Structures are given as C-alpha cells and as structure tokens.
Amino acid sequence: MTTTTTTDPGGADPGATDHGATDPTGETMERTTAQAPGTARPTTPHAPDAERLRRWRMVLGADSADSTGCTLTGQDAAMDGALNALYGGGAGKKPGGGRSAGGRSAGLGASAPSVARWLGDIRTYFPSSVVQVMQRDAIDRLGLAALLLEPEMLEAVEAGVHLVGTLLSLNKAMPETTKETARAVVRKVVEDLEKRLESRTRATLTGALDRSARISRPRHRDIDWNRTIRANLKNYLPVPGPAGAGGAGGTEGRGTIVPERLIGYGRASRSAKKDVVLCIDQSGSMAASVVYASVFGAVLASMRTLSTRLVVFDTAVADLTDQLDDPVDVLFGTQLGGGTDINRALAYCQSKITRPADTVVVLISDLYEGGIRDEMLKRVAAMKASGVQFVTLLALSDEGAPAYDHEHAAALGALGAPAFACTPDLFPDVMAAAIEKRPLPIPDKETQQ
C-alpha cells in the first residue's frame, strides 16, 4: 500500500485519516491514505477545491502560484496582473525610474502610457469603490502624484475625495495646462457630493431653525395650530347644544378649546436666524475633511436663514467666505500642508462673532496645536461663556477613526465641548442639535476624552 497526502474534502476513500488539518476556509480536511498498488491517484482537484484554490491564488498573488498549483487564465490573469503591478513584491520601478521605499515596488513601468493603461485596466475589472482605493495606494506607495500633473492622467483616473485632496496639495505645482482639467475633476466630485448631501442637510437644518424660532406670542397667520391644540387640550370645554338635542342642554358631542397658550413661528424675515462659523484645519492630514467641509459650507451658505462664514487655517488664517457660492473655488483657495495654529484661527473667528447666543462655531481639526495651547482653551471657554455653541470635529470624512491629540481633546471635553469624529451623513444632525442647543449626537463616546 502506498501512502499519499492528496486533499480530499469528501473523505470518501477508506483508510487511515489525519483529522487535525484545516484548510484556509476553516473546513476540516481528511487526508486519505488508501490506494491500490500501482494505481495512479487523480491529481485534478474537485470543482469546489479548484474554485477555492483559484480564490486563494488571487488573494495571495503571483508568489503563491507554485504552492497553490493553480494557473490563472483570461480575465483572472488580467486582474492578477493589475493587482501584482501595485501590490506585488517584484523589483519593478516606479514611474520616473526610482524604486519604492522599503524594497517593495510595483511593475507599472517607467512610462506614463503604461500607467494610463493600468488605470484603464483597473477601471475595467474592478468596481468604482475599489478603483479609488487602488489609485490612492498607487499614489501613496509608488509616488505617482507627479503624474497627476499631466492632463492625460487626470482624464484616466477615477474621481474621488482622496484624489481631490491630492490635487489640492499639488495645486501650487500644477502647470496651467493641467489646472482646467483638475478643476473639472474636482467639480465632478463636488457635484456628486452636493447631490448626496444637500437635500438632507437643508431639510434637517430648516426644521431645526423653525423649531428654534418658535415663539409664544405669534401673529395670527404665524400660529402653529397643531401644536397649539395639543398644548391646550386640557382646556377643552363642551358646548351646550339646542334644547331637546340629547336632552335639555345636550352637547351633541361638540366642544371648544380655550387657547391659553399660543405656539407659532417667528415671522419670516430677511435676516438670518443663526450664524455659523466653520473653522477648518488645512494641514495635510485633514484633506478629506477640507473637501467635505467646503461642500457643506456652500450648502449652508445657500440657506437664507443662516449666515455662514468659512475660515481655513494652518499657521496663517484665510477667510474664504466670499467664495462660498462655488465650493470648487473654496477648495482651490486652500493650501493643504504646513503647520497648525488653532489659537490664531479661533482668535479671528471670535472677532467676527456679533450674536453669541445665536452663533455656532464648528472647529474641524485633529487638534495638533502648534500655537499657544492655554490661549486656545481660554478662547473656547470665553466663547462658550458668552453663549456660543462650540462643536469640535476631529474629522469630517468617511475614513474612520482619525489620529488626534488626545490631551487637547480631553481639555476641550472638560470645557463642555467634546471632540469627536463625524461622518458626512451625521453632520446635518450634529448641526441641527447645535442650532437647537440640544446634546450633540456623538456616535462613539470613546472618541472623546
């Protein structure tokens, strides 16, 4: 009897078995050992095994080809080639001839046409969300940012928030022949974000503004009758009906409500009900937050009941409020990178506040302060004491938990201004709560200190 170790998930052959083995999917394998002398055991895997090996081969890459014994063909081979060009461990060179850091490099080749073909391949084989991740990895791992200065490359890439952040960081180095293409790419992303975010933002904040403006002595045409009736149901009085109806002095089920308390909305006016100040850290790590904040700033500025100011800062402060009618102009007015002086930025914002009780200040920053820490905290405390609603967002993006200064976050939390990360979908609810002076809908209490 000859002993072999061929995998047989069915375990149908008789003979000794080894029950301790487990395949990559967690299924227990039985290694059959019985075989008639002189009989060659089939080496072709069963269909389920072949599919499993194919998947593992795609996951593990070209280096695993010998161990899996699986050969890719057709579209699988093309997809594997596109993945190996970016994530493979070969000795390929970056565009421009340099090697990537750490010894790992890709095989995109040294020419821009090769990269253009690769960009076309990944758009063919992978969904848009995966394409954006691969492009981001190519920029970060292979130093492809310089290629984005070429109009042909910009036309080939899949537009996304991370790409916009990269383009903004290259803004100063971008040649004039590329800027129009770059603006077109940024505008496409911005318009997509506006379609996704605008309607819910306007609906949520309009309701919050209306509720915050309710008054107890409204004009007749401004009375909220539904809420007024509910508030005065205890004052219901039956109305006597005509004699003989339901007996002498019958009521016929009718009555009236005495409205001791009227509830209504303030009369519409051209003046804004609330002031909003968006104070945005434009350091390099905040790129995605800058993109989303600029779009939200444009949406808020389009609401007549809000007066919106947008301020960006690093070690200097720039007021971009006059560009809020076009978020693309706002984005190209930023200068991603550089240091951070939160204290200086808050000092500027504080100087622009004229109605503290009707003002919401939103600081979007990872809180790595390069300025005077104690002065920053004093300004926040002073604004809150004057009636300002102060909100601190460690990030405004979908990129997950950010890195941030925990000590500064704890200090702001102690002042009643908890710092937390916020997704774009949650931002309208956060603003609505701040406008109505309700507790903020913090998604994860552990993100604040």
C-alpha positions as CSV (number, residue, x, y, z in Angstrom):
1,M,0.0,0.0,0.0
2,T,1.3,3.4,-1.0
3,T,0.8,6.4,1.3
4,T,0.0,9.9,-0.2
5,T,-1.3,13.2,1.1
6,T,-3.7,14.3,-1.5
7,T,-6.5,16.6,-0.2
8,D,-10.0,15.1,-0.5
9,P,-12.7,17.2,1.3
10,G,-15.2,14.4,0.7
11,G,-13.2,11.9,2.7
12,A,-14.9,9.1,0.9
13,D,-11.9,6.7,0.5
14,P,-11.3,4.2,3.2
15,G,-8.1,4.1,5.1
16,A,-6.2,6.0,7.7
17,T,-7.0,9.7,8.2
18,D,-5.4,12.7,9.8
19,H,-8.2,14.8,11.3
20,G,-6.1,17.7,12.6
21,A,-5.6,19.5,9.3
22,T,-7.7,22.6,8.4
23,D,-7.9,24.4,5.0
24,P,-7.8,28.2,4.6
25,T,-11.6,28.4,4.8
26,G,-11.7,26.7,8.2
27,E,-13.1,23.4,6.9
28,T,-11.6,20.2,8.4
29,M,-9.7,18.1,5.8
30,E,-9.2,14.4,5.8
31,R,-6.0,13.1,4.2
32,T,-6.8,9.7,2.8
33,T,-4.0,7.2,2.5
34,A,-5.5,4.1,0.9
35,Q,-4.5,3.4,-2.7
36,A,-4.2,0.3,-4.6
37,P,-0.6,-0.6,-5.5
38,G,0.4,0.6,-9.0
39,T,-2.7,2.8,-9.3
40,A,-2.1,6.5,-10.0
41,R,-4.4,8.7,-7.9
42,P,-6.1,11.6,-9.9
43,T,-4.3,14.9,-9.4
44,T,-7.1,17.2,-10.7
45,P,-8.9,18.8,-7.8
46,H,-12.6,18.5,-7.4
47,A,-14.6,21.6,-8.6
48,P,-15.1,23.1,-5.1
49,D,-11.3,22.6,-4.4
50,A,-10.4,24.2,-7.8
51,E,-12.5,27.3,-7.0
52,R,-11.1,27.6,-3.5
53,L,-7.5,27.4,-4.9
54,R,-8.4,29.9,-7.6
55,R,-9.6,32.4,-5.0
56,W,-6.6,31.8,-2.7
57,R,-4.3,32.3,-5.7
58,M,-6.0,35.7,-6.5
59,V,-5.6,36.7,-2.9
60,L,-2.1,35.6,-2.3
61,G,-0.6,36.8,-5.6
62,A,1.9,35.6,-8.0
63,D,4.4,34.4,-5.3
64,S,1.8,31.7,-4.3
65,A,1.5,30.2,-7.8
66,D,3.7,27.2,-7.0
67,S,2.1,26.5,-3.6
68,T,-1.4,26.6,-4.9
69,G,-0.7,24.8,-8.2
70,C,-3.3,27.0,-9.8
71,T,-2.8,28.7,-13.1
72,L,-4.9,31.8,-13.9
73,T,-6.2,32.4,-17.4
74,G,-8.3,35.0,-19.2
75,Q,-9.8,37.8,-17.1
76,D,-8.4,36.3,-13.9
77,A,-4.9,36.6,-15.3
78,A,-5.5,40.2,-16.3
79,M,-6.9,41.1,-12.9
80,D,-4.0,39.4,-11.2
81,G,-1.6,41.4,-13.4
82,A,-3.2,44.7,-12.4
83,L,-3.0,43.8,-8.7
84,N,0.5,42.5,-8.9
85,A,1.7,45.7,-10.6
86,L,0.6,47.6,-7.5
87,Y,0.9,45.1,-4.6
88,G,3.5,42.6,-6.0
89,G,6.8,42.1,-4.3
90,G,8.9,42.2,-7.5
91,A,11.6,44.6,-8.5
92,G,9.6,46.8,-10.7
93,K,10.3,50.5,-10.8
94,K,8.2,53.5,-10.1
95,P,7.3,55.8,-13.0
96,G,10.4,58.0,-13.3
97,G,12.8,55.2,-12.6
98,G,13.0,55.2,-8.8
99,R,12.3,52.3,-6.5
100,S,9.7,52.5,-3.9
101,A,10.7,52.7,-0.2
102,G,11.1,49.6,1.8
103,G,12.2,47.3,-1.0
104,R,8.6,46.5,-2.2
105,S,7.8,48.0,-5.5
106,A,5.4,47.6,-8.4
107,G,5.5,46.8,-12.1
108,L,3.7,49.8,-13.6
109,G,6.8,50.6,-15.7
110,A,8.6,53.9,-16.2
111,S,6.4,55.5,-18.8
112,A,3.2,57.4,-18.4
113,P,1.4,55.4,-21.2
114,S,2.0,52.3,-19.1
115,V,0.3,53.9,-16.1
116,A,-2.5,55.1,-18.3
117,R,-3.1,51.5,-19.5
118,W,-3.0,50.3,-15.9
119,L,-5.6,52.9,-14.9
120,G,-7.8,51.7,-17.7
121,D,-7.4,48.1,-16.7
122,I,-8.4,48.5,-13.1
123,R,-11.5,50.5,-14.2
124,T,-12.4,47.6,-16.4
125,Y,-12.0,44.8,-13.8
126,F,-13.0,46.4,-10.5
127,P,-15.9,48.5,-9.2
128,S,-15.5,52.2,-8.7
129,S,-15.0,52.0,-4.9
130,V,-12.1,49.5,-5.3
131,V,-10.6,51.6,-8.1
132,Q,-10.4,54.6,-5.8
133,V,-8.7,52.6,-3.2
134,M,-6.1,51.2,-5.7
135,Q,-5.5,54.7,-7.1
136,R,-4.9,56.0,-3.6
137,D,-2.5,53.2,-2.8
138,A,-0.7,53.8,-6.1
139,I,-0.2,57.5,-5.2
140,D,0.9,56.7,-1.7
141,R,3.1,53.6,-2.4
142,L,4.6,54.5,-5.7
143,G,4.8,58.2,-5.7
144,L,2.5,58.7,-8.7
145,A,1.3,62.1,-7.5
146,A,3.6,63.8,-10.0
147,L,1.8,62.1,-12.9
148,L,-1.4,63.8,-11.8
149,L,0.1,67.0,-13.1
150,E,-0.4,65.6,-16.6
151,P,-3.9,66.3,-18.1
152,E,-3.9,62.8,-19.8
153,M,-3.5,61.1,-16.4
154,L,-6.3,63.2,-14.8
155,E,-8.7,62.2,-17.5
156,A,-7.9,58.5,-16.9
157,V,-8.3,58.4,-13.1
158,E,-11.5,57.7,-11.2
159,A,-12.5,60.8,-9.3
160,G,-13.0,60.6,-5.6
161,V,-12.5,62.6,-2.4
162,H,-9.0,61.3,-1.8
163,L,-8.0,62.3,-5.4
164,V,-9.3,65.8,-4.8
165,G,-7.2,66.1,-1.7
166,T,-4.1,65.0,-3.6
167,L,-4.8,67.5,-6.4
168,L,-5.3,70.3,-3.9
169,S,-1.9,69.5,-2.3
170,L,-0.4,69.8,-5.8
171,N,-2.2,73.0,-6.7
172,K,0.8,75.3,-6.5
173,A,3.0,73.0,-8.6
174,M,0.3,72.4,-11.2
175,P,1.0,73.8,-14.7
176,E,-1.6,76.0,-16.3
177,T,-2.3,73.3,-18.9
178,T,-3.4,70.9,-16.2
179,K,-5.4,73.3,-13.9
180,E,-8.6,73.3,-16.0
181,T,-8.6,69.5,-16.2
182,A,-8.0,69.4,-12.4
183,R,-10.9,71.8,-11.8
184,A,-13.1,69.6,-13.9
185,V,-12.2,66.6,-11.9
186,V,-12.8,68.4,-8.6
187,R,-16.1,69.9,-9.8
188,K,-17.4,66.4,-10.7
189,V,-16.6,65.2,-7.2
190,V,-18.1,68.3,-5.6
191,E,-21.3,68.0,-7.6
192,D,-21.7,64.3,-6.7
193,L,-21.2,65.2,-3.0
194,E,-23.8,68.0,-3.3
195,K,-26.4,65.7,-4.8
196,R,-25.8,63.3,-2.0
197,L,-25.7,65.7,0.9
198,E,-27.7,68.8,0.1
199,S,-31.3,67.8,0.3
200,R,-31.0,66.1,3.7
201,T,-28.8,68.9,5.1
202,R,-31.4,71.6,4.0
203,A,-34.3,69.6,5.3
204,T,-32.7,68.8,8.7
205,L,-31.5,72.3,9.3
206,T,-34.6,74.0,8.1
207,G,-36.6,72.0,10.6
208,A,-34.2,72.8,13.4
209,L,-34.2,76.5,12.5
210,D,-38.0,76.6,12.5
211,R,-38.2,74.8,15.9
212,S,-35.6,77.2,17.4
213,A,-37.6,80.2,16.2
214,R,-41.0,79.2,17.8
215,I,-42.5,82.0,19.9
216,S,-45.3,82.1,22.5
217,R,-46.9,85.3,21.1
218,P,-47.2,84.7,17.4
219,R,-49.2,86.7,14.9
220,H,-52.5,85.0,13.8
221,R,-51.1,83.9,10.5
222,D,-47.9,82.5,12.2
223,I,-49.7,80.2,14.7
224,D,-48.8,76.6,14.6
225,W,-52.3,75.2,15.1
226,N,-51.4,71.6,15.5
227,R,-49.0,72.3,18.4
228,T,-51.3,74.9,19.9
229,I,-54.2,72.5,20.0
230,R,-52.1,69.7,21.6
231,A,-50.8,72.1,24.2
232,N,-54.3,73.3,25.2
233,L,-56.3,70.0,25.2
234,K,-56.6,70.3,28.9
235,N,-58.7,73.4,28.3
236,Y,-61.4,71.6,26.4
237,L,-65.0,72.8,27.2
238,P,-68.2,71.2,25.9
239,V,-70.6,73.4,24.0
240,P,-74.3,73.1,25.0
241,G,-76.5,72.1,22.1
242,P,-80.0,73.4,21.3
243,A,-82.9,72.3,23.7
244,G,-84.1,68.8,23.1
245,A,-81.0,67.6,21.4
246,G,-79.6,64.8,23.5
247,G,-81.9,66.1,26.3
248,A,-82.2,69.6,27.8
249,G,-79.0,71.3,27.3
250,G,-77.4,68.4,25.3
251,T,-74.0,68.9,23.8
252,E,-74.2,66.8,20.6
253,G,-70.6,65.8,21.2
254,R,-69.3,69.3,20.3
255,G,-66.9,71.5,22.3
256,T,-64.2,74.1,22.1
257,I,-60.6,74.6,23.3
258,V,-59.6,77.7,25.2
259,P,-56.1,78.6,23.8
260,E,-54.4,79.9,26.9
261,R,-51.0,79.3,25.2
262,L,-50.3,80.0,21.6
263,I,-47.4,78.4,19.8
264,G,-46.1,79.7,16.5
265,Y,-43.2,80.5,14.3
266,G,-41.4,83.8,14.2
267,R,-42.4,85.9,11.2
268,A,-40.3,85.3,8.2
269,S,-37.7,87.9,7.7
270,R,-34.7,88.5,5.5
271,S,-32.3,88.5,8.5
272,A,-30.5,85.2,9.4
273,K,-31.7,83.3,12.4
274,K,-28.4,81.8,13.2
275,D,-24.7,82.5,12.4
276,V,-22.4,79.5,11.6
277,V,-18.6,79.7,11.5
278,L,-16.8,76.8,10.0
279,C,-13.1,76.9,11.1
280,I,-11.2,74.3,9.1
281,D,-7.7,73.0,9.7
282,Q,-6.0,72.7,6.3
283,S,-3.0,70.7,7.4
284,G,-2.2,67.8,5.0
285,S,-3.8,65.1,7.2
286,M,-7.2,66.9,7.0
287,A,-7.5,66.7,3.2
288,A,-10.8,64.7,3.1
289,S,-12.3,66.9,5.9
290,V,-11.5,70.0,3.9
291,V,-13.3,68.7,0.9
292,Y,-16.5,67.7,2.8
293,A,-16.4,70.9,4.9
294,S,-16.2,73.1,1.7
295,V,-19.2,71.3,0.2
296,F,-21.2,71.7,3.4
297,G,-20.1,75.3,3.7
298,A,-21.6,76.0,0.3
299,V,-24.8,74.3,1.2
300,L,-25.2,76.2,4.4
301,A,-24.4,79.5,2.6
302,S,-27.2,78.9,0.2
303,M,-29.8,78.9,3.1
304,R,-31.1,82.5,3.7
305,T,-31.9,81.7,7.3
306,L,-28.2,81.0,8.0
307,S,-25.3,83.4,7.9
308,T,-22.2,81.2,7.1
309,R,-18.6,82.1,7.4
310,L,-15.8,79.7,6.3
311,V,-12.3,80.1,7.7
312,V,-9.3,77.9,6.8
313,F,-6.0,77.9,8.7
314,D,-2.6,76.5,9.1
315,T,-0.1,78.8,10.7
316,A,-2.0,81.6,8.9
317,V,-5.7,82.3,8.6
318,A,-7.7,82.7,5.4
319,D,-11.3,83.8,5.2
320,L,-12.9,82.2,2.2
321,T,-16.5,83.3,2.9
322,D,-16.8,85.4,-0.3
323,Q,-16.1,82.2,-2.4
324,L,-18.8,80.1,-0.8
325,D,-21.1,80.3,-3.8
326,D,-18.7,77.9,-5.5
327,P,-17.1,75.2,-3.4
328,V,-14.5,74.5,-6.1
329,D,-13.2,78.0,-5.7
330,V,-13.1,77.4,-2.0
331,L,-11.1,74.2,-2.4
332,F,-8.6,75.8,-4.7
333,G,-8.3,78.6,-2.3
334,T,-6.9,76.2,0.4
335,Q,-3.2,75.3,0.8
336,L,-3.0,71.8,2.2
337,G,0.1,71.2,4.3
338,G,2.1,73.3,6.6
339,G,1.8,73.8,10.4
340,T,-1.2,74.5,12.7
341,D,-2.1,77.4,14.8
342,I,-5.6,76.8,16.2
343,N,-5.4,79.6,18.7
344,R,-4.8,82.2,15.9
345,A,-7.7,80.8,13.9
346,L,-10.1,80.9,16.9
347,A,-9.0,84.4,17.7
348,Y,-10.0,85.5,14.2
349,C,-13.4,83.7,14.4
350,Q,-14.0,85.2,17.8
351,S,-13.5,88.7,16.4
352,K,-16.3,88.0,13.9
353,I,-19.0,87.0,16.3
354,T,-21.6,89.6,16.9
355,R,-24.5,87.5,18.2
356,P,-23.0,84.9,20.6
357,A,-26.3,83.4,21.7
358,D,-27.2,82.7,18.0
359,T,-23.8,81.5,16.8
360,V,-22.5,78.0,16.2
361,V,-18.7,77.7,15.8
362,V,-17.5,74.4,14.3
363,L,-13.8,73.7,14.7
364,I,-12.7,70.8,12.3
365,S,-9.2,69.8,13.4
366,D,-7.1,66.9,14.7
367,L,-6.1,69.3,17.5
368,Y,-2.3,69.0,17.0
369,E,-1.8,72.6,18.1
370,G,1.4,74.4,17.1
371,G,0.3,77.7,18.7
372,I,-0.4,78.6,22.3
373,R,-2.4,75.8,23.9
374,D,-3.6,77.6,27.0
375,E,-4.8,80.6,25.0
376,M,-6.7,78.3,22.7
377,L,-8.5,76.8,25.6
378,K,-9.2,80.2,27.1
379,R,-10.8,81.3,23.8
380,V,-13.1,78.3,23.7
381,A,-14.1,78.8,27.3
382,A,-14.8,82.5,26.7
383,M,-16.9,81.8,23.6
384,K,-19.0,79.2,25.5
385,A,-19.5,81.5,28.4
386,S,-20.9,84.2,26.0
387,G,-23.5,81.7,24.7
388,V,-21.7,80.4,21.6
389,Q,-22.5,76.7,20.7
390,F,-19.0,75.3,20.1
391,V,-18.5,72.0,18.2
392,T,-15.2,70.2,17.7
393,L,-14.9,67.6,15.0
394,L,-11.7,65.6,14.8
395,A,-12.5,64.7,11.2
396,L,-15.4,65.2,8.8
397,S,-15.0,62.2,6.5
398,D,-15.7,58.5,5.9
399,E,-12.1,57.5,6.6
400,G,-12.7,56.0,10.0
401,A,-11.2,56.9,13.4
402,P,-8.6,59.7,12.9
403,A,-5.3,60.3,14.7
404,Y,-5.7,63.3,17.0
405,D,-4.2,65.0,20.1
406,H,-5.9,63.2,23.0
407,E,-4.7,65.7,25.6
408,H,-6.3,68.6,23.8
409,A,-9.5,66.6,23.1
410,A,-9.7,65.9,26.9
411,A,-9.2,69.5,27.7
412,L,-12.0,70.6,25.3
413,G,-14.3,67.9,26.7
414,A,-13.7,69.3,30.2
415,L,-14.9,72.7,28.9
416,G,-18.2,71.1,27.6
417,A,-17.0,71.0,24.0
418,P,-16.5,67.2,23.4
419,A,-14.3,66.4,20.4
420,F,-15.4,63.5,18.1
421,A,-15.1,62.3,14.6
422,C,-18.1,62.9,12.3
423,T,-19.2,61.3,9.1
424,P,-20.8,63.4,6.4
425,D,-24.1,61.7,6.8
426,L,-24.1,62.6,10.6
427,F,-23.1,66.2,10.1
428,P,-26.6,67.6,9.5
429,D,-27.8,66.0,12.7
430,V,-24.9,67.5,14.6
431,M,-25.6,71.0,13.2
432,A,-29.4,70.6,14.0
433,A,-28.6,69.7,17.6
434,A,-26.2,72.7,17.9
435,I,-28.8,75.1,16.5
436,E,-31.5,73.8,18.9
437,K,-29.0,73.7,21.7
438,R,-29.6,70.0,22.3
439,P,-26.9,67.4,23.3
440,L,-24.8,66.5,20.3
441,P,-25.4,63.1,18.7
442,I,-21.9,61.8,19.4
443,P,-21.5,58.5,17.6
444,D,-19.0,56.9,19.9
445,K,-18.4,58.1,23.4
446,E,-15.0,56.6,23.5
447,T,-13.7,59.0,20.8
448,Q,-13.9,61.9,23.3
449,Q,-11.8,62.0,26.4
